[in-house]
Amino acid sequence: MFTNSNDNTRVLIHLDTQEKAAPPHPGPGWTRFVCISDTHSSIFRVPPGDVLIHAGDLSSFGSLSQLTRTTDWLKSLEHPVKIIIAGNHDHCLDEKMSLEYYGPQPGLVQHARAMVRGLASRGLYYLEHEPLHFTSPSGKVWKIYGSPAAPMYVEGSFQYTSPTEAQAIYEKIPDNTEILMTHTPPYRTLDRTKRGKDAGCHILSSRLKQLKQCRLHIFGHIHESAGSQVGDYKGRDTHRVSVNAALPNSCGRVIVVDLHD
C-alpha cells in the first residue's frame, strides 16, 4: 500500500491490492474517490468508497453485450455515486462509428446510448463531453467533467485527428472543474508506452494548465503507465492529483484518492 499525504493539499493516495486493502475512510469532511479504467468487459475487485470513477474502455470490442456486462457489474457495486465515460474501444456508444461501414448499426448505437443514459436513476452517471455536479456523502458538492476523447491511433471511437479538433473538444471543459475525467492522458503525464513514446495529448496538457480549480484528473488508455502522481502548479493553492487508472497491467491494483472537502 502506498500513501501520500500533504497537510497543505489535504490529499491522501492509497493503492488497494489483493494483499493489502486501503486504510479506513478518513472520516467527515473527506470524499473517497475509487479510480478505475480500461476494464474491457472484465470484472475486478473494487474497494468501497464515496465515488467510483471509470475513465473509459468499458468494453473490449464495443459490442452491446460487452457494455451490458460492464454496466451490470457497476450497478451491483455499492458506491453512492458512480460516474463513467467511454473510450476508444466503446464503439456502440459512438454515433460517428455507426456511419462507418465496419461500425455498429445506428439502431444499436441509439439503444446503447439510451441504456447508459438511463442508468442515472441507479446512481450511475454517463458523461460525454459534459459536466455534472454531484453531492458526496460528506455534503460537498463536486464539479466534475467527463470526455471520452483521445488522439487518433488506430480505428476506434471518440478519436480526433488534428490540434484544431482537440482544441474544440477541450475548450468546452468549464474553468471551475474540480474533478476531470478523460480517456486519454495529457502529454508527459503517466502516458509512456511500452515502446518509450509519450502518447498523451498536448492540447489537453495545455488546457489543464488553465484549470486552476482542478484537484483530481482521472484517465487511462495507456495501460502500461498506470499509477498516480501529485503535481505542483504555479498559481494554484492546492496540488493536483493525476491518476492513470488502467487496470489490465496493474495486477488489479486500484488507486484510491481521498480529498478533503
Secondary structure by P-SEA (a helix, b strand, c coil): cbbbbbcccbbbbbbbcccccccccccccbbbbbbbccccccccccccccbbbbcccccccccaaaaaaaaaaaaaccccbbbbcccccccccccccccccccccaaaaaaaaaaaaacccccbbbbccbbbbbbccccbbbbbbbbcccccccccccccccaaaaaaaaaaccccccbbbbcccccccccccccccccccaaaaaaaaacccccbbbbcccccccbbbbbbbccccbbbbbbcccccccccbbbbbbbcc
